[in-house]
C-alpha cells in the first residue's frame, strides 16, 4: 500500500527538506522550542534518566562506576515532554541522539534540553528530529574535531511546520505505525535467539549422544556429561591433541599481511609471517573471549601468545574437536565457576577436560549432520537479519516521508502493507478458540496453547507468527499466549481465571459480547481457513489436556522432521517425542498410546506437511 502525496508543494530552500506541502511553513527550531538548562544544585532531584537507543529511560544513581551522589549536582533537570539531545561525536551513527522525556529527572550536563511550546509540537518535533538522526542529517551539520552540534546551532536548524491538527495526525500515525514495525523487528530478534538455541541443541546432542536415538547408553562417570553411547570412549584432552600457545603480540599485526593472525577476539587479523602450518583449533586464553571465541583453521597461520592452539589430533577429527569444544567447554567448565566471567584459562584446566571420542566414521557422520543443520539454521537466521534491515529501512523512510510532507497521512486509518495487525489477529483467534471451548471441563490454558499452535501449523493461520519452544507440555510460546489472552480480553471481555493462585490451573471466564467477533474473523480468514479452524476446535473438544498435549507434540515432531527434508516413520516420530523433546515426556507417555494418537491424527486429517512453524529446543532442555 502506498500513501498519497499532498495536492501541491513549494520549494523549502533546504537541501534535505526539498519540497514541502504548500500550506506548510519552514521556520527555525527556536520558533517552537526554547533551550533551558536548570542545574541540579543541592540534589533537588534524585531521579536519574539516560538517553539510550530505546529512548529516555530511568537509570539508578549508582549505575556509573566512580560517580558519587554529589557528582549529580552538576547534572541538569529535565521535565516531562522535553526533548533531550546528545549531539557530540556525530560521525558515530550507532548511538542515541534524541529522545522525549517521559518524567522529571536529571541527565548529563552534555545533553541539550529543548522545552516545546506545546505538547503537540513536542511529539511532532520528536519524530522530525528522529528523521534527521535516521537519515544522518545531523552528521553533516556538526563541526569541530568531534563533530559536535551546539545548542545555538540546534535552535537554528530549519523546522517544517504543518498546521497543529496535522502535527497531531502525523505524530499519532507514526506512534502507531512504528509500534507495529518495532513489534515485527522484536519477533525477528526472538527468532534469531531461538535459532541460536536450536543450533546449540543440535550440536550438544550430536557430540554427546550421537545420532542414533536407539543406541544403548552407559554412564560416562562425568556429572555434566551424563550418559554416552556404550561404544564411545571418553578421554581427557591431554591424550587427544597437542596443546600449545602462540608467540606473537597484538602489535605484530600487519594490515595487508599474507597470513591469518589469530588474536583473542572473533576478528582474525593479518601478519607477515607464520609459525604453524597444520590443522588447528584456537581459543582465547584470557580476556573477554575466554570460552566464547573459537576458530578452526587448516594451513599457515600465527597466533597471539595468549591464544591456545590445539593441533596434532589423535583419534579425533579436527572439525569434531572444534564443534565439541565450542559448545561444551564453556558450559561444562566455565559456567560452573563462582565468577560471572573467567579472566584466563590455565593449561591444567584444559588438559583435564573430558571429551567424547566416537569412531572416525561416526565423527564424520555427526559433522555432516551438524553442518547440514547449521546451514539450514544460518539460512533462516540470515533471512531474519535481512527482514530486520528491511524493516528498519521502512521505519526510517516512513518517518522521514511523514514529517517532511512527502506523504499525506491525515487519513491516518491507512496502515503499512502488512497482511494484518498481528495483535488483532491473535486476539480474534484466541476469542474464537476460548468462546467455543470454554464449556469443556478439560479446557484451560494448556489446551488453549495446543490448539493455538495447530491453528498456525495445521490451519495455516501464519499471521499468528509464533516462535515455539519444546516445553514440558508441548509446543509453547509464552509471548504469543499472553498476547492472545490480552487480545481476547480487549475484543470480548474474556478474563483469565486462576483461582488457586500462581502455578495452579488456568481457565477462562467469558465476557458479555459473545460471538461479536465472528464476522470480522470470517472476513479475514476466508471460507477455507474458517472451516478448518472450526473443525480443529471441534476435534479437540473431546480430548483431555494430556491427549491434546500428545497430539500437538506429535504434530510438532513430525512437522519438524518434514521441514528438514526427512519423512519419518511412526517409530521415529514417537522416539522424537520421548527422547528428543523434553525429559518429562518419557514420564507422561507410552509408545503404544502415542501410536494410537498418530492414527487418530490421520483419521481427523491433522497431518503436517513440513510448511508450518518449527519448534526450537530451549536452553534448559538440551
C-alpha positions in Angstrom: 0.0 0.0 0.0 1.3 3.5 -0.9 0.4 6.8 0.7 -0.8 9.7 -1.3 1.1 13.0 -1.8 -0.3 16.4 -0.9 -2.1 18.3 -3.7 0.6 20.9 -4.1 4.2 21.7 -3.0 6.6 24.5 -2.6 10.4 24.6 -2.5 11.6 24.8 1.1 15.0 26.1 0.0 16.6 23.5 2.3 18.5 20.6 0.6 17.4 17.8 2.9 13.8 19.1 3.1 13.4 19.7 -0.7 9.7 20.4 -1.4 7.2 20.7 1.4 3.4 21.0 1.2 2.2 24.4 0.0 0.3 25.2 3.2 3.3 24.4 5.5 5.9 26.9 6.6 9.6 26.4 7.4 10.9 28.1 10.5 13.9 27.9 12.7 13.7 25.4 15.6 13.8 28.2 18.1 10.4 29.4 16.9 8.7 26.4 18.6 11.3 25.3 21.2 13.5 27.1 23.7 16.7 25.9 25.3 16.7 25.6 29.1 19.4 24.4 31.5 18.5 24.1 35.1 21.4 22.7 37.1 20.6 20.2 39.9 22.2 22.2 42.6 21.6 20.8 46.1 20.4 17.5 44.6 16.8 18.8 44.4 16.1 15.9 42.0 17.4 12.3 42.5 15.5 10.6 39.7 18.2 9.9 37.1 17.4 9.4 33.4 19.5 8.3 30.4 19.2 8.8 26.7 19.5 5.4 25.1 18.8 3.7 21.7 15.4 2.8 23.2 14.6 6.4 24.2 14.9 8.2 27.6 14.8 5.6 30.4 15.2 5.6 34.2 18.7 4.8 35.5 19.9 4.2 39.0 22.1 6.9 40.6 24.8 4.3 41.4 24.8 2.9 37.9 28.1 4.5 36.8 31.5 3.4 38.3 33.4 6.1 40.1 30.5 8.6 40.5 29.3 9.6 44.0 25.9 11.1 44.7 27.3 14.7 44.9 28.6 14.4 41.3 24.9 14.6 40.2 24.6 18.1 41.4 26.2 19.1 38.1 23.5 17.3 36.1 20.7 19.2 34.6 17.0 18.8 35.3 14.6 17.8 32.5 10.8 17.9 32.7 8.2 15.5 31.2 7.6 16.4 27.5 11.1 18.0 26.9 13.3 16.8 24.1 16.8 15.6 25.0 19.7 15.7 22.5 23.1 14.2 22.6 24.9 15.8 19.6 28.6 15.0 20.1 30.7 12.6 18.0 28.1 12.8 15.3 30.1 10.5 13.0 29.2 7.7 15.3 25.9 6.6 13.8 25.2 3.8 16.3 24.5 5.9 19.3 21.3 7.6 20.5 20.7 11.3 19.5 17.2 12.4 20.5 14.5 11.3 23.0 11.3 12.5 24.5 11.5 12.8 28.3 8.7 10.7 30.0 9.0 12.2 33.5 11.0 14.6 35.6 14.6 13.6 36.1 18.3 14.5 35.8 20.6 13.8 32.8 24.2 14.6 31.7 25.2 18.3 31.5 26.5 17.5 28.0 22.9 16.9 26.7 20.8 19.7 25.2 17.4 20.3 26.7 14.7 21.9 24.5 11.3 22.8 26.0 8.4 22.7 23.5 5.9 25.5 23.0 3.1 22.9 23.4 2.7 19.1 23.7 1.6 18.6 20.1 4.8 20.3 18.7 6.8 18.2 21.1 5.5 14.9 19.6 5.9 16.1 16.0 9.3 17.6 16.8 10.5 14.3 18.3 9.7 12.5 15.1 11.2 15.2 12.9 14.5 15.1 14.8 14.4 11.3 14.8 14.2 11.6 10.9 17.3 13.8 11.0 19.0 11.2 13.0 18.0 8.2 10.9 18.9 10.0 7.6 22.2 11.2 9.1 21.4 14.9 8.5 22.8 15.7 12.0 26.2 14.2 10.9 26.6 16.9 8.2 25.6 19.8 10.4 28.2 19.4 13.2 31.6 20.9 13.3 35.0 20.6 15.1 37.2 17.6 15.7 34.5 15.6 17.5 31.7 16.6 15.0 29.6 18.4 17.6 26.3 20.4 17.2 25.9 23.0 19.9 22.6 24.3 21.3 22.6 27.5 19.4 23.2 25.6 16.1 20.4 23.3 17.0 18.0 26.2 17.5 18.7 27.4 14.0 18.0 24.1 12.3 15.2 24.5 9.7 12.0 23.1 11.1 8.9 22.2 8.8 5.7 23.4 10.5 2.4 21.9 9.5 -0.9 23.2 11.0 -1.4 22.0 14.5 -4.1 19.4 13.6 -1.7 17.9 11.1 1.1 17.8 13.7 -1.2 15.7 15.8 -2.2 13.4 12.9 1.4 12.8 11.8 2.6 12.1 15.3 -0.3 9.8 16.0 0.2 7.9 12.7 4.0 7.5 13.4 3.3 6.4 17.0 1.0 3.6 15.8 3.0 2.5 12.7 6.4 2.5 14.3 5.0 0.4 17.2 3.8 -2.2 14.6 7.2 -2.2 12.9 9.1 -2.4 16.2 6.9 -5.4 17.2 7.8 -7.2 13.9 11.5 -6.4 14.5 11.3 -7.9 18.0 9.7 -11.0 16.7 12.6 -11.4 14.2 15.1 -10.9 17.1 13.3 -13.6 19.1 13.5 -15.9 16.2 17.2 -15.3 15.8 17.7 -16.1 19.5 15.7 -19.3 19.3 17.6 -20.3 16.2 20.9 -19.8 18.1 19.5 -22.1 20.9 18.4 -24.7 18.3 21.9 -24.8 16.8 23.4 -25.2 20.3 20.9 -28.0 21.0 21.7 -29.8 17.7 25.5 -29.7 18.4 25.3 -30.5 22.1 23.1 -33.6 21.5 25.1 -34.8 18.5 28.5 -34.6 20.1 27.4 -36.1 23.4 24.7 -38.6 22.5 25.3 -39.3 18.8 22.7 -39.5 16.0 21.1 -42.9 16.8 18.4 -42.4 19.4 18.1 -46.2 19.9 21.8 -46.7 20.7 22.5 -48.4 24.1 23.9 -45.9 26.6 26.4 -46.0 29.5 27.2 -43.7 32.4 30.2 -41.6 31.4 31.1 -41.2 35.1 31.2 -37.4 34.5 28.4 -35.5 36.1 28.0 -32.8 33.5 28.3 -35.2 30.6 25.8 -37.9 31.8 25.2 -40.9 29.6 27.0 -41.5 26.3 26.7 -44.3 23.7 28.1 -47.6 25.0 30.6 -47.9 22.2 32.1 -44.4 22.6 35.3 -43.6 24.6 35.7 -40.7 26.9 39.2 -39.2 27.2 40.9 -36.2 28.6 42.2 -33.6 26.1 45.8 -34.3 27.1 45.5 -37.7 25.3 43.8 -36.4 22.2 45.8 -33.5 21.0 48.9 -31.2 21.5 48.1 -28.1 23.5 50.3 -25.1 22.8 50.1 -21.3 22.6 51.0 -18.6 20.1 54.1 -16.5 20.3 53.1 -13.1 18.8 51.8 -9.9 20.3 48.9 -7.7 19.1 51.4 -5.1 17.8 52.8 -7.7 15.3 49.6 -7.4 13.2 50.1 -6.1 9.7 47.1 -4.7 7.8 48.0 -6.4 4.5 49.9 -9.4 5.9 50.0 -12.6 4.0 48.8 -14.9 6.8 45.9 -15.0 9.3 46.8 -13.9 12.8 44.5 -15.3 15.5 44.2 -13.0 18.5 41.8 -13.1 21.4 38.7 -11.9 19.6 36.4 -13.2 16.8 38.2 -10.8 14.4 41.1 -12.5 12.5 44.0 -10.1 11.9 46.8 -10.4 9.3 50.5 -10.9 9.8 53.6 -11.0 7.7 54.9 -14.5 8.7 53.7 -17.8 10.1 54.6 -20.1 12.9 52.3 -23.1 12.2 51.2 -25.0 9.1 48.6 -27.5 10.2 45.0 -28.2 11.1 44.2 -26.5 14.4 41.5 -25.2 16.7 42.3 -22.0 18.6 40.7 -20.3 21.5 41.3 -17.2 23.7 43.4 -17.9 26.8 42.4 -14.7 28.6 40.3 -11.6 28.3 36.6 -11.2 27.2 36.9 -14.0 24.7 37.5 -16.8 27.2 35.1 -19.7 26.5 33.4 -17.7 23.7 35.9 -17.3 20.8 36.9 -20.4 18.9 38.5 -20.8 15.4 39.0 -23.8 13.2 41.7 -23.4 10.6 43.9 -25.5 8.3 47.0 -24.0 6.7 49.7 -21.5 7.6 49.0 -19.1 10.4 50.3 -17.4 13.6 48.6 -16.8 16.9 48.8 -14.4 19.8 50.9 -15.5 22.8 47.7 -15.8 24.9 45.8 -17.9 22.4 45.7 -21.7 22.9 46.4 -23.8 19.9 45.1 -27.4 19.7 46.7 -29.5 17.0 48.2 -33.0 16.1 44.8 -34.6 16.8 44.8 -38.3 17.7 41.7 -40.3 17.4 39.5 -37.3 16.8 38.7 -35.2 13.8 39.7 -31.6 14.0 36.2 -30.4 12.9 34.6 -32.7 15.6 37.0 -31.3 18.2 36.0 -27.7 17.2 32.3 -28.5 17.5 32.7 -30.2 20.8 34.9 -27.6 22.4 32.9 -24.6 21.1 29.7 -26.0 22.5 30.7 -27.9 25.6 33.8 -26.3 27.2 32.2 -23.1 28.5 29.0 -24.9 29.7 30.9 -27.6 31.5 33.9 -25.8 32.9 33.4 -22.0 32.9 29.7 -21.8 33.8 30.5 -23.9 36.9 32.7 -21.3 38.4 31.6 -18.9 41.0 32.6 -15.9 38.9 30.4 -14.5 36.2 33.4 -14.4 33.9 36.8 -16.2 33.8 39.7 -13.9 33.2 42.1 -16.6 32.0 42.4 -20.3 31.2 45.1 -22.4 32.9 46.6 -25.3 30.9 45.7 -28.0 33.5 42.0 -26.9 33.3 42.2 -27.5 29.6 44.3 -30.6 29.6 42.0 -32.4 32.1 38.8 -31.6 30.2 36.8 -34.7 29.2 35.8 -35.3 25.6 33.7 -37.9 23.9 35.5 -40.0 21.2 33.3 -41.8 18.7 34.9 -43.7 15.8 36.2 -41.6 12.9 33.4 -42.7 10.7 30.8 -41.7 13.3 32.5 -38.4 13.9 32.4 -37.7 10.2 28.7 -38.6 10.1 28.0 -36.4 13.1 29.8 -33.4 11.5 27.8 -33.9 8.3 24.6 -33.7 10.3 25.8 -30.7 12.3 26.9 -28.8 9.2 23.7 -29.5 7.3 21.5 -28.4 10.2 23.7 -25.4 10.8 23.3 -24.4 7.1 19.6 -24.5 7.4 19.6 -22.5 10.6 22.0 -20.0 9.1 19.7 -19.5 6.2 16.8 -18.8 8.5 18.8 -16.5 10.7 20.1 -14.6 7.6 16.5 -14.2 6.4 15.6 -12.8 9.8 18.6 -10.4 9.7 17.5 -9.3 6.3 14.0 -8.8 7.5 15.2 -6.6 10.4 17.3 -4.5 8.0 14.3 -4.0 5.6 12.0 -3.1 8.5 14.5 -0.6 9.9 14.8 0.9 6.4 11.0 1.1 6.1 10.8 2.7 9.5 13.3 5.4 8.7 11.8 6.1 5.3 8.2 6.3 6.7 9.3 8.7 9.5 11.2 10.9 7.1 8.4 11.0 4.5 5.7 11.8 7.0 7.4 14.6 8.8 8.7 16.3 5.6 5.3 16.1 3.9 6.3 13.7 1.1 3.3 11.6 2.0 -0.1 12.7 3.3 -1.1 10.7 6.4 -4.0 12.8 7.5 -6.3 10.0 6.7 -4.4 8.1 9.3 -6.5 5.0 9.2 -4.2 3.8 6.5 -1.7 1.3 7.7 1.5 -0.2 6.4 1.3 -3.0 3.9 1.4 -5.9 6.3 -1.2 -8.7 6.0 -2.9 -7.9 9.2 -2.3 -6.3 12.6 -0.8 -9.2 14.4 -2.2 -8.1 17.8 -5.7 -8.1 16.3 -5.2 -11.4 14.6 -4.0 -13.1 17.8 -6.9 -11.6 19.7 -9.6 -12.8 17.2 -8.2 -16.3 17.0 -8.0 -16.5 20.8 -11.5 -15.3 21.2 -12.8 -17.9 18.8 -10.9 -20.8 20.5 -11.9 -19.8 24.0 -15.5 -19.0 23.4 -16.1 -22.3 21.5 -14.2 -24.3 24.1 -14.8 -22.7 27.4 -17.7 -25.1 28.2 -15.5 -28.1 28.1 -14.4 -29.5 31.5 -10.9 -30.1 30.3 -10.3 -26.7 28.6 -7.7 -24.4 30.2 -4.5 -22.6 29.3 -2.5 -25.8 28.4 -5.2 -27.0 25.9 -5.6 -23.5 24.6 -1.8 -23.4 23.8 -2.0 -26.6 21.8 -5.0 -25.5 19.8 -3.3 -22.2 19.1 -0.1 -24.0 17.9 -2.2 -26.1 15.5 -4.2 -23.1 14.4 -1.0 -21.7 13.0 0.6 -25.0 11.9 -2.4 -27.1 10.7 -5.0 -24.5 9.8 -2.4 -22.2 8.2 -3.0 -19.0 10.2 0.6 -17.9 9.7 -0.4 -14.3 10.9 -0.1 -15.6 14.5 3.7 -15.7 13.9 4.5 -17.8 17.0 8.1 -18.9 18.0 7.6 -22.2 19.7 9.9 -23.9 22.1 9.9 -27.6 23.1 8.4 -27.1 26.6 7.4 -29.8 29.0 3.7 -29.5 28.0 4.4 -29.4 24.2 4.9 -26.6 21.7 4.9 -23.3 23.6 5.3 -19.6 23.0 4.7 -17.6 26.2 4.7 -14.2 24.5 2.1 -15.4 21.9 -0.2 -16.8 24.5 0.0 -13.7 26.7 -0.7 -11.5 23.6 -3.7 -13.7 22.6 -5.1 -13.6 26.1 -4.8 -9.8 26.2 -6.4 -9.6 22.7 -9.3 -11.8 23.8 -9.9 -9.6 26.8 -9.9 -6.5 24.6 -12.2 -7.9 22.0 -14.6 -9.9 24.0 -14.0 -9.2 27.7 -12.6 -12.7 28.3 -10.6 -12.9 31.6 -8.1 -15.3 32.9 -9.3 -17.2 36.0 -6.6 -18.8 38.2 -8.5 -19.4 41.4 -5.7 -21.4 43.1 -3.1 -18.6 42.6 0.2 -18.7 40.7 1.1 -22.2 39.5 -2.5 -23.5 39.6 -4.7 -24.4 36.7 -5.8 -21.5 34.4 -9.3 -21.3 32.9 -11.2 -18.6 31.2 -14.3 -16.6 32.1 -16.3 -15.4 29.1 -17.4 -11.8 28.6 -20.8 -10.4 27.7 -20.4 -9.8 24.0 -20.0 -13.4 22.8 -19.8 -14.0 19.1 -19.4 -10.4 18.2 -16.0 -11.0 16.7 -17.1 -13.8 14.3 -17.9 -11.7 11.2 -14.6 -9.9 11.3 -12.8 -13.3 11.8 -14.6 -14.9 8.9 -13.9 -11.9 6.6 -10.2 -12.1 7.4 -9.7 -15.9 7.4 -11.9 -16.7 4.4 -14.1 -19.7 3.9 -11.4 -22.4 3.9 -9.4 -21.4 6.9 -12.6 -20.6 8.9 -13.9 -24.1 8.3 -10.6 -25.7 9.1 -10.3 -23.8 12.4 -13.8 -24.7 13.3 -13.1 -28.4 12.7 -9.9 -28.3 14.7 -11.7 -26.8 17.7 -14.4 -29.4 17.4 -11.9 -32.3 17.0 -10.2 -31.2 20.2 -13.4 -30.8 22.2 -13.4 -34.4 23.3 -9.7 -34.6 24.2 -8.3 -34.4 27.7 -5.5 -32.0 28.4 -2.9 -34.8 28.3 -4.3 -36.1 25.0 -4.2 -32.6 23.4 -0.6 -32.3 24.5 0.2 -35.7 22.9 -1.4 -34.7 19.6 0.2 -31.2 19.4 3.7 -32.6 20.3 3.5 -35.4 17.8 2.5 -32.9 15.2 5.5 -30.7 16.1 8.0 -33.6 16.0 6.5 -34.8 12.7 6.4 -31.4 11.1 10.0 -30.5 12.2 11.3 -33.7 10.5 9.4 -32.9 7.3 10.7 -29.4 7.3 14.3 -30.8 7.4 13.6 -32.9 4.3 13.1 -36.3 6.0 10.0 -38.5 6.0 9.9 -40.0 9.5 8.3 -43.4 10.3 5.8 -43.6 13.2 8.6 -45.1 15.4 10.9 -42.2 14.6 8.1 -39.7 15.4 7.4 -41.4 18.7 11.1 -41.7 19.6 11.5 -38.0 18.8 8.8 -37.1 21.3 10.0 -39.4 24.0 13.7 -38.8 23.6 14.4 -35.5 21.9 11.6 -33.2 23.1 11.7 -32.8 26.9 12.8 -35.1 29.7 9.3 -35.1 31.2 7.8 -36.7 28.1 9.1 -40.2 28.9 7.3 -40.0 32.3 4.0 -38.9 30.7 3.5 -41.1 27.7 4.0 -44.7 26.5 5.0 -45.5 22.9 1.8 -47.6 22.5 -0.6 -44.8 23.3 1.3 -42.4 21.1 0.9 -44.8 18.2 -2.8 -44.7 18.8 -2.8 -40.9 18.7 -0.9 -40.9 15.4 -3.8 -43.0 14.0 -6.3 -40.5 15.4 -4.5 -37.6 13.8 -4.6 -39.3 10.4 -8.3 -40.1 10.8 -9.1 -36.5 11.6 -6.8 -35.1 8.8 -4.4 -33.4 11.3 -1.3 -34.3 9.3 1.7 -31.9 8.8 3.2 -31.0 5.5 6.5 -29.5 6.8 5.4 -26.0 5.9 4.1 -24.9 9.4 6.2 -23.4 12.2 9.1 -25.4 13.5 9.9 -25.8 17.2 13.1 -24.8 19.0 14.9 -26.6 21.8 15.0 -24.4 24.8 18.4 -24.0 26.6 17.2 -25.7 29.7 16.1 -28.8 27.9 19.3 -29.6 25.9 
